[in-house]
Amino acid sequence: MEPGGLEWLLVPMQQLVSWGAAGAMVFGGVVPYIPQYRHIRRTQNAEGFSTYVCLVLLVANILRILFWFGRHFESPLLWQSIIMIITMLLMLKLCTEVRVSNELNVKRRSFAAADSKDEEIKAPPKRSYLDFDLNYFWHWSKFTDYVQCVLTFTGVTGYITYLWLDSSLFVETLGFLAVFTEAMLGVPQLYRNYQNRSTEGMSIKMVLMWTSGDTFKTVYFILNQAPFQFSICGLLQVFVDIAILLQVYLYSQYPQKPMSHTAHPASTKAL
C-alpha cells in the first residue's frame, strides 16, 4: 500500500483531534464550576465559594477579549473567554441570591430568639455599587450592581484600548495583564494554606483537576503558537498548582501549627 493511501483516514482523524482539543479549551475551563454551582443551589450555602474568583476571572477574560482586537489569536481562546464570562455572571447571580436570602433568615432568627414584640424584622442593609464604599466592594446586595460594575470596567478599558490600539507596547502589555491576572488565581489559596499550615477543607481532586487542566492549556498554547504571554503565564499557573500539591503532601506528612486562628473559606480558586 502506498504511503498516501492512508491519507483519507488520517486527515479526518487529525481534524477530529483538532476539534476535540478546541472544544476542550472552550468548555474545559468552566467544568469545575458546574458541581460548585449545583452544590450551592442544593445546599443554599455559598460560603465555601469566594466571589473574588468571579472578579478575577471576569477581569482576566475581559482584558483577553480586548487583547484579541489588537492581536488576533486562536478563536477557541476567544470563545473560552466569552463562555467563562457568562459562567462567572451566573455564579455571581446565584451566590448573591443565596447570600442575601441567608442574611435575611439570620436576621429573622435573631429577632425570634430575642422574643421581643417591640422589635420589627428589618432586612439587612442593602449595599450598592453606586455607594462607592470600598469596605463593601464586591459584596453588594443585588446582582445588577455586579453587572453595572462589569459593564463600567468593560466600557472604560474598551475605550482606553480603542485609543491605544495602534501601540504595540500597549497591546502586548494588555495581553500580559489578561493572562497574568488569571495565572495568579491560585496564589491566594497557596498563601492561605501557608498561613493555616494545613490544606484541610481543600479538595485535592480539584487541585489535580486544576493541574491537569492548566497543563493541557499550556501545551495547547505552545503547540498552537499562541502569543508568548499565554505560554509564560500558563507555565506559571502550572507552577502554582504544583506548589499547592506539594503543600498537600508536606502538611499531611508533617503537621504544623497555624500562624493564626483566623477562619477562612475552603478555597479561593474554584471548589
Rosetta blueprint (number, residue, H / E / L):
1 M L
2 E L
3 P H
4 G H
5 G H
6 L H
7 E H
8 W H
9 L H
10 L H
11 V H
12 P H
13 M H
14 Q H
15 Q H
16 L H
17 V H
18 S H
19 W H
20 G H
21 A H
22 A H
23 G H
24 A H
25 M H
26 V H
27 F H
28 G H
29 G L
30 V L
31 V L
32 P L
33 Y H
34 I H
35 P H
36 Q H
37 Y H
38 R H
39 H H
40 I H
41 R H
42 R H
43 T H
44 Q L
45 N L
46 A L
47 E L
48 G L
49 F E
50 S L
51 T L
52 Y H
53 V H
54 C H
55 L H
56 V H
57 L H
58 L H
59 V H
60 A H
61 N H
62 I H
63 L H
64 R H
65 I H
66 L H
67 F H
68 W H
69 F H
70 G H
71 R L
72 H L
73 F L
74 E L
75 S H
76 P H
77 L H
78 L H
79 W H
80 Q H
81 S H
82 I H
83 I H
84 M H
85 I H
86 I H
87 T H
88 M H
89 L H
90 L H
91 M H
92 L H
93 K H
94 L H
95 C H
96 T H
97 E H
98 V H
99 R H
100 V H
101 S H
102 N H
103 E H
104 L H
105 N H
106 V H
107 K H
108 R H
109 R H
110 S H
111 F H
112 A H
113 A H
114 A H
115 D L
116 S L
117 K L
118 D L
119 E L
120 E L
121 I L
122 K L
123 A L
124 P L
125 P L
126 K L
127 R L
128 S L
129 Y H
130 L H
131 D H
132 F L
133 D L
134 L H
135 N H
136 Y H
137 F L
138 W L
139 H L
140 W L
141 S L
142 K L
143 F H
144 T H
145 D H
146 Y H
147 V H
148 Q H
149 C H
150 V H
151 L H
152 T H
153 F H
154 T H
155 G H
156 V H
157 T H
158 G H
159 Y H
160 I H
161 T H
162 Y H
163 L H
164 W L
165 L L
166 D L
167 S L
168 S H
169 L H
170 F H
171 V H
172 E H
173 T H
174 L H
175 G H
176 F H
177 L H
178 A H
179 V H
180 F H
181 T H
182 E H
183 A H
184 M H
185 L H
186 G H
187 V H
188 P H
189 Q H
190 L H
191 Y H
192 R H
193 N H
194 Y H
195 Q H
196 N H
197 R L
198 S L
199 T L
200 E L
201 G L
202 M L
203 S L
204 I H
205 K H
206 M H
207 V H
208 L H
209 M H
210 W H
211 T H
212 S H
213 G H
214 D H
215 T H
216 F H
217 K H
218 T H
219 V H
220 Y H
221 F H
222 I H
223 L H
224 N L
225 Q L
226 A L
227 P L
228 F H
229 Q H
230 F H
231 S H
232 I H
233 C H
234 G H
235 L H
236 L H
237 Q H
238 V H
239 F H
240 V H
241 D H
242 I H
243 A H
244 I H
245 L H
246 L H
247 Q H
248 V H
249 Y H
250 L H
251 Y H
252 S H
253 Q H
254 Y L
255 P L
256 Q L
257 K L
258 P L
259 M L
260 S L
261 H L
262 T L
263 A L
264 H L
265 P L
266 A L
267 S E
268 T L
269 K L
270 A L
271 L L
